[in-house]
Amino acid sequence: MIADSPAATTATLTAWNRNGAHWIRTIGPLRADVGAQGIGPTSETATRSPAGIWPLTEAFGIAADNGTRLPYRRVTTEDWWVSDTASKYYNTHFTCAPGSCPFDESAGEDLGSAGPAYDHAVVIDYNRTPVVAGAGSAYFLHVGNGTPTAGCVALPSGDLDEVMRWLDPTRGPVMELAVRDHSH
């Protein structure tokens, strides 16, 4: 995932497979939306996509599994991503009925109520091991609507489905979020 500048709110996603010493383009280039503040260092209060290389290890969605090979969780209104920086569950998935959760629900994301954006999504493993409270949470590759995100990466639904079906957990998939180097 490469953006043209740190403040750009769109980027180009290209998926690659390694074949011996060679990289082969498999998908893309695809247009993606990134954070409203671009790509770079981030925090719980920033709307920036986290620069770096992040594992992609699990998927979820309001809709039925779209054929991804990643572990897939179908979410309901009892599935949350915890963004409460004071909670021991910060930046994790948690299941609880609204009004009964052991964290500040106003600082969490009710995954099942998010609408079409979370029809399908992949968790971007930023700030997960170890978790640092306040460093940012709930970063996903999800269905987009053509506008900047709060820090996630978003693709049109058909493109996201293609990427999700391509991801193979046995190959250790990662996403690199970076800014193009214009120095050469």
Residue pairs with C-beta under 8 A, 6 or more apart in sequence:
1 11
1 12
1 13
1 32
1 34
1 39
1 153
1 175
1 176
1 177
1 178
2 11
2 12
2 14
2 178
2 179
2 180
3 10
3 11
3 12
3 34
3 38
3 39
3 178
3 179
3 180
4 11
4 179
4 180
4 182
5 38
5 179
5 180
6 38
6 39
6 40
6 179
7 37
7 38
8 34
8 38
8 39
8 179
9 33
9 34
9 35
9 36
9 38
9 148
10 31
10 32
10 33
10 34
11 31
11 32
11 33
11 34
11 39
11 153
11 177
12 28
12 29
12 30
12 31
12 32
13 27
13 28
13 29
13 30
13 31
13 32
13 153
13 155
13 159
13 163
14 25
14 27
14 28
14 29
14 30
15 25
15 26
15 27
15 28
15 163
15 166
16 23
16 24
16 25
16 26
17 23
17 24
17 26
17 171
18 24
26 166
27 162
27 163
27 166
30 155
30 159
30 163
32 144
32 153
32 154
32 155
33 144
33 146
33 147
33 148
33 149
33 153
33 154
33 155
34 49
34 148
34 149
34 152
34 153
34 154
34 177
35 42
35 46
35 47
35 48
35 49
35 148
35 149
35 150
35 151
35 152
36 47
36 48
36 148
36 149
36 150
37 46
37 47
37 48
38 48
38 49
38 179
39 48
39 49
39 50
39 51
39 177
39 178
39 179
40 48
40 49
40 51
40 179
41 48
41 50
41 51
42 48
42 49
42 50
42 51
42 126
42 135
42 136
42 151
43 134
43 135
43 136
44 83
44 85
44 134
44 135
44 136
44 137
46 136
46 151
47 148
47 149
47 150
47 151
48 151
49 139
49 149
49 151
49 152
49 153
49 177
50 124
50 126
50 127
50 136
50 139
50 151
50 177
51 177
51 178
51 179
52 126
52 176
52 177
53 174
53 175
53 176
53 177
54 124
54 125
54 126
54 139
54 174
54 175
54 176
54 177
55 125
55 172
55 173
55 174
56 70
56 122
56 123
56 124
56 125
56 141
56 167
56 173
56 174
56 175
57 70
57 71
57 123
57 125
57 169
58 70
58 71
58 72
58 73
58 122
58 123
59 65
59 68
59 70
59 71
59 72
59 73
59 120
59 121
59 122
59 123
59 164
59 167
60 72
60 73
60 74
60 75
60 79
60 93
60 111
60 118
60 120
60 121
60 123
61 72
61 73
61 74
61 75
61 118
61 119
61 120
61 121
62 74
62 75
62 111
62 112
62 114
62 115
62 118
62 119
63 74
63 119
63 120
64 74
65 72
65 74
66 120
66 161
66 164
66 165
67 161
67 164
67 165
68 120
68 122
68 164
68 165
68 167
69 165
69 167
69 168
69 169
70 122
70 164
70 167
70 169
71 169
73 79
73 93
75 111
75 112
75 118
76 112
77 98
77 110
77 112
77 113
78 95
78 96
78 97
78 98
78 112
79 93
79 94
79 95
79 110
79 111
79 112
80 93
80 94
80 95
80 96
80 101
80 103
80 105
80 108
80 109
80 110
80 111
81 91
81 92
81 93
81 94
81 108
81 109
81 111
81 137
81 138
82 89
82 90
82 91
82 92
82 93
82 94
82 103
82 107
82 108
82 137
83 90
83 91
83 107
83 108
83 109
83 137
83 138
84 90
84 103
84 104
84 107
84 108
85 107
85 133
85 134
86 103
86 104
86 133
87 102
87 103
87 104
87 107
89 102
89 103
90 103
90 131
90 133
90 137
91 127
91 128
91 131
91 136
91 137
91 138
92 128
92 131
93 111
94 101
94 102
94 103
94 108
96 102
98 105
98 110
99 105
101 108
109 138
111 118
112 118
116 143
116 145
116 157
117 142
117 143
117 144
117 145
117 154
118 140
118 142
118 143
119 143
119 157
120 142
120 143
120 157
120 160
120 161
120 164
121 140
121 141
121 142
121 143
122 140
122 141
122 142
122 163
122 164
122 167
123 139
123 140
124 139
124 140
124 141
124 152
124 153
124 175
126 136
126 139
127 135
127 136
127 137
127 139
136 151
138 151
138 152
139 151
139 152
139 153
140 152
140 153
141 152
141 153
141 154
141 155
141 160
141 163
141 175
142 152
142 153
142 154
142 155
142 160
143 154
143 155
143 156
143 157
143 160
144 154
144 155
144 156
144 160
145 154
146 156
153 175
153 177
155 163
167 173
